[in-house]
Amino acid sequence: MDEATARAIESDDFVAPDPIPESRKRLGRMVFAVGTVVLVVTALARLLQELGSFDFGFVTWRPVLYAYIFWGIALGWSQVLRRGEDGKRALFVLPAALFVVAMVVFPLLFAVYVSFTDWNLSALGGPKFNGLANLRRMTSDPFYWNAMLNMVWYILAIIVEYAIAFGMALILHSQIRARKFFRVVFLLPLMLSPVALSWMVGKSMMEIRFGPLANLARWLGWDNPAFFSEPWLARSSIMVMDAWTFIPLMMIILLAGLQSLPKEVMEAAKVDGATPWQTFWKITFPLMLPVSITAVIIRVIFKLKLADIIINVTSGGPGGATDSITSFIFRVYRDRSNVGYGTLLAVVYLVIIVAFLLALLNLLSRWMRGYDQEVS
């Protein structure tokens, strides 16, 4: 009990809330149980019909939606019956929570179900349950593992992007002429959509016959400036275009961190005779570690979704050399019309992303603690 509540109890104006009768609580639990049973039975019946075990006459999944709405009403009613005024306050949060469940949890469960079906949009029949066939196909798909290897290269490229972004942030943080102008210029790539970038740079400027970059490379001595002919060159070109788009995002985050550093520490370092490199390595970089980790994590999240540039410029070619997992999943849907296999790849990729980010955050947290202990 906090101090304010204790003072209110001691005053004469305090009115204790009426206790909720046990019969009312039992009614609330019963209402919630009835709503839950209706939802579970309806969903199970629809699922069994989808698998071909029984026929309950359901044409669509709409009865499950109605049962979910009924369950939400029962949940809200039971909260009011069991918790009184606290339950009424919970009603303000309940619609948002139900909406999140409907838009996130249900589609995810449906995606898991589709992952174990054979559903080809080019065939007349609908989804047919095929067990672990899609999973076995994934483990033996060379294009999938090639895309996974490409993702490793794309993720490792973030180290170079971070170094460039940090250097640009340091330049913009220093007292240079036309600093505001260069801040706007450096942010221009971030204002372009990746689709516009892929057509403007990948399809136009890097075009082998008439593109300005191809003509420049030809003038510098490159006889056949085909930026997307060799696997390593095509992959590097995709990395450069993607980096040019998102390095400004890391730069602006790092610049904001640099501007928030305490000036007294920097001035004290100058008074003690520290060189610019010593000031950076011993003071600026350690103080910027939390901001740097935030910038890197955000960049990793964007990199894991890399697809639009690849789809528009190379379509994964040559021979899948530039494919990311996301672009490969898109091609499975578009070229093969295989919803079941593509959904399995998406679900597995989601699990990999969650596990990778959790491991990365845990690793960075341990490294930060060890670094702080060494510094202290």
TISE-555706 format. One line per field, with one value per residue: x, y, z of N, C-alpha, C in turn; residue number from 1. Coordinates in steps of 0.1 Angstrom, whole numbers, plus 2048, in hexadecimal, padded with zeros to 3 digits. Each point is the difference from the previous one (the first is absolute). Layout:
n.xx	(X ...)
n.yy	(Y ...)
n.zz	(Z ...)
ca.xx	(X ...)
ca.yy	(Y ...)
ca.zz	(Z ...)
c.xx	(X ...)
c.yy	(Y ...)
c.zz	(Z ...)
keke	(NUM ...)
END
This chain:
n.xx	(809 7FE 808 7FD 800 80B 804 7FC 805 80A 7FE 7F7 806 808 7FD 800 807 7F5 800 807 7F4 801 7F3 803 80A 7F8 7F7 809 804 7F3 7FE 80C 7FD 7F4 805 809 7F6 7F8 80A 804 7F3 7FD 80B 7FE 7F3 803 80A 7F8 7F7 809 803 7F3 801 7F9 7F3 803 802 80C 7FC 800 80A 7F5 7FB 80D 7FE 7F4 806 80A 7F7 7F9 80B 803 7F3 802 80C 7FB 7F6 808 807 7F5 7FB 80C 802 7F3 803 809 7F6 7F8 80A 800 7F3 807 806 7F5 7F9 80A 7FF 7F2 802 809 7F9 7F6 809 804 7F9 7F3 805 807 7F6 7FA 80B 800 7F3 801 80A 7F6 7FE 7FA 803 7FD 802 809 7FD 7F6 806 7FB 803 80A 7FC 80D 7FD 80B 7F8 7F9 801 7FD 7F7 7FD 802 7FA 7FB 808 7F6 7FA 809 7FF 7F2 800 808 7F8 7F7 809 802 7F3 7FF 80A 7F9 7F8 80A 801 7F3 801 80C 7FA 7F5 808 807 7F5 7FC 80D 800 7F4 806 80B 808 7F9 804 7F5 801 7F8 807 80B 7FA 7FB 80C 806 7F6 804 809 7FF 7FF 809 7F5 802 7F3 7FE 807 7F9 7F6 802 805 7F9 7F4 803 805 7FC 7F7 803 7F6 7F6 801 7FF 7FD 7F9 7FB 7FE 7FB 7F9 7FD 7FE 7FC 7F4 804 7FC 7FB 7FF 7F9 7F8 80C 80A 800 80D 801 7F7 805 80C 7FA 7F9 80B 806 7F7 800 80D 800 7F6 806 80C 7F9 7F8 80A 803 7F3 7FF 80B 7FB 7F4 807 807 7F4 7FC 80C 804 7FF 7FC 7FC 7FB 7FB 7FC 7FC 7FB 7FB 7FC 7FE 7F3 806 7FC 80A 808 7FC 802 80B 804 7FA 802 809 806 800 805 805 7F9 804 80D 7FD 7FA 809 809 7F9 7FE 80D 803 7F7 804 80C 7FB 7FB 80C 7F8 7FB 80C 801 7F4 802 80C 801 7F5 80B 801 80B 7F6 7F8 809 7F5 7FB 7F7 7FE 7FE 80A 807 7FB 803 80C 800 7FB 809 80C 800 7FA 80B 7F3 7FE 808 7FB 7F4 804 805 7F5 7F9 807 7FF 7F3 800 806 7F7 7F6 805 802 7F4 7F9 806 7FD 7F4 7FF 805 7F8 7F6 804 802 7F5 7FB 806 7FC 7F4 801 804 7F6 7F6)
n.yy	(7F4 80A 80B 803 7F3 800 80C 7FB 7F5 808 806 809 806 7F7 7FB 7F6 7FA 7FE 7F6 7F9 7FD 7F5 802 80D 7FD 7F7 809 808 7F7 7FE 80D 802 7F6 805 80C 7FB 7F9 80A 808 7F9 7FE 80D 804 7F7 803 80D 7FE 7F8 80A 809 7F8 801 802 80B 800 80C 801 802 80B 809 808 805 7F3 7FE 809 7FB 7F4 806 806 7F5 7FA 80A 7FF 7F3 802 80A 7F9 7F5 809 805 7F4 7FC 80B 801 80A 7F7 7F8 80A 803 7F3 803 80B 7F6 7FA 80B 808 7FA 801 80D 801 7F9 808 80B 7FA 7FC 804 80B 801 7FE 809 809 7FD 801 80C 802 7F9 808 7F9 80D 7FC 80D 7F9 7F8 7F7 7F7 800 805 7F8 7FA 803 803 7F9 7FE 80C 7FB 7F4 806 807 7F5 7FD 80C 7FE 805 7F9 7F6 802 802 7F5 7FB 805 7FC 7F6 801 800 7F7 7F9 803 7FD 7F8 7FE 7FD 7F9 7FB 7FE 7FB 7FA 7FD 7FD 7F9 7FB 7FF 7FC 7F9 800 80A 7FB 805 807 800 809 805 7FC 805 80A 803 7FE 807 805 7F7 804 80B 7F8 7FB 7F5 800 80D 7FC 7F5 808 809 7F8 7F5 805 80C 804 7F4 804 7F4 804 806 7F7 80C 7F8 7FA 80C 803 7F4 801 80C 7FA 7F9 800 7F6 7F8 80C 7F3 808 7F9 7FF 804 7F4 801 803 7F7 7F7 804 800 7F5 7FB 805 7FC 7F5 800 805 7F7 7F7 803 809 7F5 7F8 808 802 7F3 7FD 809 7FB 7F4 804 805 7F4 7FE 7FE 80D 7FF 7F4 805 80A 7F8 7F9 80B 803 7F4 806 7FB 7F7 804 7F7 805 80C 7FD 7F9 809 80A 804 7F6 7FF 80E 7FD 7F7 805 80C 7FC 7FA 80B 808 7F7 7FF 80D 802 7F8 806 80B 7FC 7FB 80C 800 807 80D 804 7F4 801 80D 7FD 7F6 802 803 804 7FB 7F7 80A 806 808 7F4 807 7FD 80D 804 7F6 804 80D 7FB 7FA 80B 808 7F9 7FA 80B 7FD 801 7F3 7FE 80A 7FC 7F4 805 807 7F5 7F8 809 801 7F3 800 809 7FA 7F4 805 808 7F5 7F8 809 803 7F3 7FE 809 7FB 7F3 804 807 7F6 7F7 808 801 7F3 7FF 809 7FA)
n.zz	(800 7F7 801 7F3 7FD 807 7FB 7F4 804 804 7F5 803 7F5 805 7F5 807 7F6 7FB 808 7F7 800 807 802 801 808 806 800 804 809 803 800 806 808 800 801 809 806 7FF 804 80A 803 7FE 806 80A 800 7FF 80A 807 7FE 803 80A 7FE 80D 802 7FE 805 7F4 804 7FA 809 803 7FA 801 7FC 7F6 7FD 801 7F9 7F9 800 7FD 7F7 7FC 800 7FA 7F9 7FD 7FE 7F9 7FA 7FE 7FC 7F9 7FD 808 805 800 804 808 802 800 805 806 804 7FB 805 80C 7FF 7FC 80A 808 7FB 800 80C 80B 7FC 7F9 80B 807 7F9 801 80D 800 7F9 809 806 7F5 7F6 7FE 7F4 7FF 7F9 80B 7FD 806 80C 80C 7FF 80C 801 80D 801 7F6 803 80C 7FC 7F9 80B 808 7F5 803 7F5 7F9 809 800 7F3 801 808 7F8 7F6 808 801 7F3 7FE 80A 7FB 7F6 80A 802 7F3 7FF 80B 7FB 7F4 806 808 7F5 7F9 80B 801 7F3 800 80A 7F7 802 7F6 7F5 7FF 80D 801 7F6 806 80B 7F9 7FB 80C 803 7F5 801 80D 7F8 7F9 7FA 806 7FE 804 80A 801 7FD 809 809 805 7FD 805 80C 804 7F7 7FB 7F9 807 80A 808 80A 7F7 7FB 80D 803 7F5 804 80C 7F6 805 7F8 80A 803 802 807 7F8 7FA 808 807 802 7F3 7FC 808 7FC 7F3 804 806 7F5 7F8 807 800 7F4 800 807 7FA 7F9 800 7FE 7F5 7FE 802 7F9 7F6 802 800 7F5 7FC 805 7FB 80D 7FE 80D 7FD 7F4 806 809 7F6 7FA 80C 801 7F4 800 7F8 7F3 7FC 80A 7FC 7F3 801 808 7F9 7F3 7FC 80C 800 7F4 808 80A 7FB 800 80B 804 7FA 806 80C 7FF 7FD 80A 807 7FB 804 80B 7FD 7FD 7F7 802 804 807 804 802 805 809 808 808 7F4 7F9 7FD 805 7FA 7FC 800 806 80D 802 7F7 806 80B 7FD 7FB 80C 805 7FA 800 80C 804 808 804 800 7F6 7FA 805 7FD 7F5 7FF 804 7F8 7F6 804 801 7F5 7FB 806 7FC 7F4 801 805 7F8 7F6 805 803 7F4 7FA 807 7FD 7F3 800 807 7F8 7F6 807 802 7F3 7FB 808)
ca.xx	(7F7 808 7FD 7F4 7F5 7FF 7FA 7F2 7F9 7FF 7F7 7F2 7FA 803 7F5 805 7F7 7F7 806 7F8 7FA 806 7F7 803 80D 7FD 7F9 80A 808 7F8 7FE 80C 801 7F6 805 80C 7FC 7FA 80B 808 7F9 7FE 80D 804 7F7 804 80C 7FD 7F9 80A 809 7F8 7FC 7F2 7F9 7F6 7F9 807 805 80C 804 7F9 7FB 80A 800 7F4 803 80A 7F9 7F9 80A 804 7F5 7FF 80B 7FE 7F5 805 809 7F8 7FA 809 809 7F9 805 80C 7FC 7FC 80C 807 7F8 806 80C 7FC 7FF 80D 806 7F9 804 80E 7FF 7F9 808 80D 800 7F9 807 80B 7FB 7FB 80C 806 7F7 803 80D 800 7F6 804 7F7 805 7F6 7FD 7F8 7F2 7FD 805 80B 800 80A 80B 809 80D 806 806 80C 80B 804 809 80D 807 7FF 80D 7FE 7FD 80C 808 7FB 804 80E 800 7FC 80C 808 7F9 801 80E 803 7FC 80C 805 7F6 801 80C 7FE 7F6 807 809 7F8 7FB 80A 802 7F5 800 80B 7FD 803 7F8 7F4 7FC 7F1 7FE 805 7F6 7F5 805 802 7F3 7F8 7FD 7F6 7F3 7FB 7FC 809 7FB 805 80F 803 7FE 809 80E 802 7FB 804 80D 809 7FD 80D 802 7FF 800 80B 80A 806 809 80C 809 806 80B 80B 807 7F8 7FB 7F2 7FC 7F3 800 7F8 803 806 7F9 805 7FE 7F2 7FD 806 7F9 7F4 804 803 7F3 7F9 807 7FF 7F3 7FE 80B 7FB 7F9 80A 808 7F8 800 80D 802 7F8 807 80B 7FC 7FC 80C 804 80C 80B 809 809 809 80A 80A 809 809 80A 80A 7FD 7FF 7F3 7FD 7FE 7F3 7F5 801 7FF 7F5 7F4 7FA 7F9 7F3 7F6 7FC 7F1 7FA 805 7F9 7F2 801 804 7F4 7F6 804 7FF 7F1 7FE 807 7F9 7F5 805 7FA 7FB 80B 804 7F5 7FF 80C 805 7F6 807 80B 800 800 7FE 80C 7FD 7F3 7FE 7F5 7F3 7FD 7FE 7F3 7F7 800 7F9 7F2 7FD 803 7FC 7F3 7FF 7FD 804 80E 805 7FD 809 80C 7FE 7FF 80E 808 7FC 806 80F 802 7FE 80B 80C 800 802 80F 808 7FE 807 80F 804 7FE 80C 80C 7FF 803 80E 807 7FF 809 80E 802 800)
ca.yy	(80C 80C 80A 808 7F8 7FF 80C 800 7F7 806 80B 7FD 800 7F3 7F6 7F3 7FA 7F5 7F3 7F9 7F3 7F4 7FB 808 7FB 7F3 803 805 7F5 7F8 808 7FE 7F2 7FD 806 7F9 7F4 803 803 7F4 7F6 805 800 7F2 7FB 806 7FA 7F2 800 804 7F4 7F5 7F6 801 80A 807 809 80D 803 809 802 80B 7FC 801 80E 803 7FA 808 80C 7FB 7FE 80D 806 7F8 804 80D 7FF 7F9 809 809 7F8 7FB 80A 80D 80C 7FD 7FA 80A 807 7F7 801 80A 7F9 7F4 800 800 7F3 7F6 803 7FB 7F1 7FD 803 7FA 7F2 7F7 7FE 7F8 7F2 7FB 7FD 7F3 7F6 7FF 7FA 7F2 7FD 802 80A 806 809 7FD 7F4 803 7FC 809 7FB 7F2 7FE 7F7 7FD 807 800 80D 801 7F8 807 80C 7FC 7FB 80B 807 80E 805 801 80A 80C 801 804 80E 808 801 80A 80D 804 804 80D 80B 805 80B 80B 807 808 80C 809 806 80B 80B 807 808 80B 809 805 809 80D 802 80A 7FA 7F3 7FE 7FC 7F2 7F7 7FD 7F8 7F2 7FA 7FF 7F2 7FB 805 7F9 7F2 7F6 7FD 80B 7FF 7F4 803 80C 7FC 7F3 7FE 80B 805 7F4 7F9 7FD 807 80E 806 808 7F9 7F7 808 804 7F4 7FE 80B 7FD 7F4 7F3 7FD 7FC 804 7FA 800 7F5 7F4 7F6 7FF 808 80E 803 800 80C 80C 801 805 80E 807 7FF 808 80E 804 7FF 806 80C 7FD 7FD 80C 809 7FB 803 80E 804 7FC 808 80D 7FF 7FD 80B 808 802 7F4 802 80B 7FB 7F8 809 806 7F6 7FD 7F4 802 7FD 7F2 7FB 805 7F8 7F2 7FF 808 801 7F3 7FA 806 7FF 7F2 7FE 805 7F8 7F3 802 802 7F4 7F8 805 7FD 7F1 7FD 804 7F7 7F4 801 804 7F9 808 803 7F4 7FC 809 802 7F3 7F4 7F5 7FB 7F5 7F3 801 805 80B 7FE 7FF 7F7 806 800 7F2 7FD 807 7F9 7F3 804 806 7F8 7F3 801 7F6 807 7F8 800 80E 803 7F9 807 80C 7FD 7FC 80C 808 7F9 803 80F 802 7FA 807 80C 7FE 7FC 80C 809 7FA 801 80E 803 7FB 807 80D 7FE 7FE 80C 80A 7FB 803 80E 804)
ca.zz	(800 7FF 80A 7FD 804 80F 804 7FC 809 80D 7FF 801 7F3 7F9 7FE 7FC 7F5 804 7FD 7F5 805 7FB 7F5 7F4 7FA 7FA 7F3 7F7 7FB 7F7 7F3 7F9 7FC 7F5 7F4 7FB 7FA 7F2 7F6 7FD 7F9 7F3 7F9 7FE 7F6 7F3 7FC 7FC 7F2 7F6 7FE 7FA 80A 801 7F8 809 7F8 800 7F3 802 80E 806 80E 80A 803 809 80D 806 805 80C 80B 805 808 80C 808 806 80A 80C 808 808 80A 80A 805 803 7F9 7F9 7F4 7F7 7FB 7F7 7F4 7F7 7F9 7F9 7F1 7F9 801 7F7 7F2 7FE 7FF 7F3 7F5 801 805 7F7 7F3 803 802 7F2 7F9 804 7FA 7F2 7FE 7FF 7F6 7F2 7FB 7F4 7FA 7F2 800 802 80E 80A 808 804 80A 7FC 80B 800 7F2 7FD 808 7F9 7F4 803 803 7F5 7F6 800 7FF 80D 808 7F9 805 80E 7FF 7FC 80B 809 7FA 802 80E 803 7F9 809 806 7F7 800 80D 801 7F7 806 80B 7FB 7FB 80B 806 7F7 802 80D 801 7FC 7F2 7F8 7FA 807 7FE 7F2 7FE 807 7F7 7F4 805 804 7F4 7FC 809 7FC 7F5 803 7F9 7F2 7F8 7FF 7F7 7F2 7FC 800 7FB 7F2 7F7 801 7FE 7F4 7FA 7F3 800 80E 803 808 7F6 7F7 808 802 7F3 7FE 809 7FB 802 7F3 800 80D 804 80E 805 7F8 809 80D 80B 7FC 802 80E 805 7FB 808 80D 7FF 7FF 80C 80A 7FC 805 80F 808 806 80C 80B 802 807 80E 807 802 80C 80C 802 805 80E 809 808 7FB 80A 7FF 7F5 804 80A 7F8 7F9 80A 804 7F5 7F8 7F2 7FB 800 80E 805 7FA 804 80E 806 7F7 7FC 80B 803 7F5 7FE 800 7F4 7F5 801 7FB 7F2 7F9 801 7F7 7F3 7FE 7FD 7F2 7F7 800 7F7 7F2 7F5 7F5 7F7 7F9 7F7 7F5 7F8 7FB 802 806 7F7 7F7 806 80E 807 808 807 80F 803 7FD 7F2 7FB 804 7F6 7F3 801 7FF 7F3 7F5 802 805 80B 80D 80B 801 803 80E 809 800 808 80E 805 800 80B 80C 7FF 803 80F 807 7FD 807 80F 802 7FE 80B 80B 7FE 802 80E 807 7FC 807 80F 801 7FC 80B 80B 7FC 801 80E)
c.xx	(809 7FB 7F3 7F4 7FE 7FA 7F1 7F8 7FE 7F6 7F1 7F9 802 7F4 806 7F7 7F8 807 7F7 7FB 807 7F7 802 80D 7FE 7F9 80A 809 7F8 7FE 80D 802 7F7 806 80C 7FC 7FA 80B 808 7F9 7FD 80D 804 7F7 804 80D 7FF 7FA 80B 809 7F8 7FC 7F1 7FB 7F5 7F8 805 805 80D 804 7F8 7FA 80B 802 7F5 803 80A 7FA 7F8 809 805 7F6 7FF 80C 7FE 7F5 805 80A 7F8 7FA 80A 809 7FA 806 80D 7FD 7FB 80B 807 7F9 806 80C 7FC 7FE 80D 807 7FA 804 80E 7FF 7FA 809 80E 800 7F9 806 80D 7FC 7FB 80C 806 7F8 803 80D 800 7F6 807 7F6 806 7F5 7FD 7F8 7F2 7FD 805 80B 7FD 80B 80A 80B 80D 807 807 80D 80B 804 809 80E 808 800 80D 7FE 7FC 80C 80A 7FC 804 80F 802 7FC 80B 809 7F9 801 80E 803 7FC 80C 807 7F7 801 80C 7FE 7F6 807 809 7F8 7FA 80A 803 7F5 7FF 80B 7FC 805 7F7 7F4 7FC 7F1 7FE 804 7F7 7F4 804 802 7F3 7F7 7FE 7F6 7F2 7FA 7FC 809 7FC 805 80F 804 7FE 809 80E 803 7FC 805 80F 80B 7FD 80C 802 801 801 80C 80B 807 80A 80D 809 806 80C 80C 807 7F9 7F9 7F1 7FB 7F2 800 7F9 802 806 7F9 806 7FE 7F2 7FC 806 7F9 7F3 804 803 7F3 7F8 807 7FE 7F2 7FF 80B 7FB 7F8 809 807 7F8 7FE 80D 803 7F8 807 80D 7FD 7FC 80B 803 80C 80B 80A 80A 80A 80A 80B 80A 809 80B 80A 7FD 7FF 7F2 7FD 7FE 7F2 7F5 800 7FD 7F4 7F3 7FA 7FA 7F3 7F5 7FC 7F1 7F9 804 7F9 7F2 800 802 7F4 7F5 804 7FF 7F1 7FD 807 7F9 7F3 804 7FA 7FD 80B 803 7F5 7FF 80C 805 7F7 807 80C 80D 801 7FE 80B 7FD 7F3 802 7F5 7F3 7FE 7FE 7F1 7F6 800 7F9 7F1 7FD 802 7FA 7F1 7FD 7FF 805 80F 805 7FC 808 80E 7FF 7FF 80E 809 7FC 807 80F 803 7FF 80B 80D 801 802 80E 809 7FF 806 80F 805 7FF 80C 80C 800 804 80F 808 7FF 809 80F 803 801 80C)
c.yy	(80C 80A 807 7F7 7FF 80D 801 7F7 806 80C 7FB 7FE 7F3 7F7 7F3 7FA 7F4 7F3 7FA 7F3 7F4 7FB 807 7FC 7F3 802 806 7F5 7F7 806 7FE 7F2 7FD 807 7F9 7F2 802 803 7F3 7F5 804 7FF 7F2 7F9 804 7F9 7F2 7FF 803 7F4 7F5 7F5 800 80C 806 80B 80E 803 809 7FF 80A 7FC 802 80F 804 7FA 808 80D 7FD 7FE 80D 807 7F8 804 80D 7FF 7F9 809 809 7F9 7FC 80B 80E 80C 7FE 7F9 80A 808 7F7 800 809 7FA 7F4 800 800 7F2 7F5 803 7FB 7F1 7FC 802 7FA 7F2 7F7 7FE 7F7 7F1 7FA 7FD 7F3 7F5 7FE 7FA 7F1 7FB 801 808 807 808 7FD 7F4 804 7FD 80A 7F9 7F1 7FD 7F6 7FE 807 800 80D 802 7F8 806 80C 7FB 7FB 80A 808 80F 807 802 80A 80E 803 804 80E 809 802 80B 80E 805 805 80E 80C 805 80C 80C 808 809 80D 809 807 80B 80C 808 809 80C 80B 806 80A 80E 803 80A 7F9 7F3 7FD 7FB 7F2 7F6 7FD 7F7 7F1 7F9 7FD 7F1 7FA 804 7F8 7F2 7F6 7FC 80B 7FF 7F5 804 80C 7FC 7F3 7FE 80B 803 7F5 7F8 7FF 808 80F 807 808 7F9 7F5 807 805 7F5 7FD 80A 7FD 7F3 7F3 7FE 7FC 802 7FA 7FE 7F4 7F3 7F5 800 809 80F 805 802 80D 80C 801 806 80F 808 800 809 80E 805 801 805 80D 7FE 7FE 80D 80A 7FC 802 80E 805 7FC 809 80E 800 7FD 80D 807 801 7F5 803 80C 7FB 7F7 809 807 7F6 7FC 7F4 804 7FD 7F2 7FA 805 7F7 7F2 7FE 806 7FF 7F3 7F9 806 7FE 7F1 7FD 805 7F7 7F3 802 802 7F3 7F6 804 7FC 7F1 7FD 804 7F7 7F2 800 804 7F7 808 803 7F4 7FC 809 800 7F2 7F4 7F4 7FB 807 7F3 800 806 80C 7FE 802 7F6 806 800 7F2 7FB 806 7F8 7F3 802 804 7F6 7F2 7FF 7F6 807 7F8 800 80E 804 7F9 807 80D 7FD 7FC 80C 809 7FA 803 80E 802 7FA 808 80D 7FF 7FC 80C 809 7FA 801 80F 805 7FB 807 80E 7FF 7FE 80C 80A 7FC 803 80E 805 7FB)
c.zz	(800 80A 7FD 804 80F 805 7FD 80A 80E 800 801 7F3 7F9 800 7FB 7F5 805 7FC 7F5 805 7F8 7F4 7F3 7FA 7F9 7F2 7F6 7FA 7F7 7F2 7F8 7FB 7F4 7F3 7FB 7FA 7F2 7F6 7FD 7F8 7F1 7F7 7FD 7F5 7F2 7FB 7FC 7F2 7F6 7FD 7FA 809 801 7F8 809 7F8 800 7F2 801 80F 808 80E 80B 804 80A 80E 807 805 80C 80C 806 809 80D 809 807 80B 80D 808 809 80C 80B 807 803 7F8 7F9 7F2 7F6 7FA 7F5 7F2 7F6 7F8 7F8 7F1 7F9 801 7F7 7F2 7FD 7FE 7F3 7F5 800 803 7F6 7F3 802 801 7F2 7F7 803 7FA 7F1 7FD 7FE 7F6 7F2 7FA 7F4 7F9 7F2 7FE 803 80F 80A 808 804 80A 7FB 80A 7FF 7F2 7FD 808 7FA 7F3 803 803 7F4 7F4 7FF 7FF 80D 808 7FA 805 80E 801 7FC 80C 80A 7FB 801 80E 804 7F9 80A 808 7F9 800 80D 800 7F7 807 80C 7FB 7FB 80C 807 7F7 802 80E 803 7FB 7F2 7FA 7F9 806 7FE 7F2 7FE 808 7F7 7F4 804 802 7F3 7FC 809 7FC 7F4 804 7F9 7F2 7F6 7FE 7F7 7F1 7FC 7FF 7F9 7F1 7F6 800 7FE 7F4 7F7 7F3 801 80E 802 807 7F7 7F7 807 802 7F2 7FD 809 7FB 801 7F3 800 80E 803 80F 806 7F9 809 80D 80A 7FD 801 80F 806 7FC 808 80E 7FF 7FF 80D 80B 7FD 805 80F 809 806 80D 80C 804 809 80F 807 802 80C 80C 803 805 80E 80A 808 7FB 80A 7FF 7F5 803 80A 7F9 7F9 80A 804 7F5 7F8 7F1 7FB 800 80E 805 7FA 806 80F 806 7F7 7FD 80C 804 7F5 7FF 801 7F3 7F4 7FF 7FB 7F1 7F8 800 7F6 7F1 7FD 7FD 7F2 7F6 7FE 7F7 7F2 7F5 7F5 7F6 7F7 7F6 7F3 7F7 7FA 800 806 7F8 802 808 80F 808 809 809 80F 803 7FC 7F2 7FB 804 7F6 7F3 801 7FF 7F1 7F5 801 805 80B 80D 80C 803 803 80E 80A 800 808 80F 806 801 80C 80D 800 804 80F 808 7FE 807 80F 803 7FE 80C 80C 7FF 803 80E 809 7FD 807 80E 801 7FD 80B 80C 7FD 802 80F 808)
keke	(1 2 3 4 5 6 7 8 9 10 11 12 13 14 15 16 17 18 19 20 21 22 23 24 25 26 27 28 29 30 31 32 33 34 35 36 37 38 39 40 41 42 43 44 45 46 47 48 49 50 51 52 53 54 55 56 57 58 59 60 61 62 63 64 65 66 67 68 69 70 71 72 73 74 75 76 77 78 79 80 81 82 83 84 85 86 87 88 89 90 91 92 93 94 95 96 97 98 99 100 101 102 103 104 105 106 107 108 109 110 111 112 113 114 115 116 117 118 119 120 121 122 123 124 125 126 127 128 129 130 131 132 133 134 135 136 137 138 139 140 141 142 143 144 145 146 147 148 149 150 151 152 153 154 155 156 157 158 159 160 161 162 163 164 165 166 167 168 169 170 171 172 173 174 175 176 177 178 179 180 181 182 183 184 185 186 187 188 189 190 191 192 193 194 195 196 197 198 199 200 201 202 203 204 205 206 207 208 209 210 211 212 213 214 215 216 217 218 219 220 221 222 223 224 225 226 227 228 229 230 231 232 233 234 235 236 237 238 239 240 241 242 243 244 245 246 247 248 249 250 251 252 253 254 255 256 257 258 259 260 261 262 263 264 265 266 267 268 269 270 271 272 273 274 275 276 277 278 279 280 281 282 283 284 285 286 287 288 289 290 291 292 293 294 295 296 297 298 299 300 301 302 303 304 305 306 307 308 309 310 311 312 313 314 315 316 317 318 319 320 321 322 323 324 325 326 327 328 329 330 331 332 333 334 335 336 337 338 339 340 341 342 343 344 345 346 347 348 349 350 351 352 353 354 355 356 357 358 359 360 361 362 363 364 365 366 367 368 369 370 371 372 373 374 375 376)
END
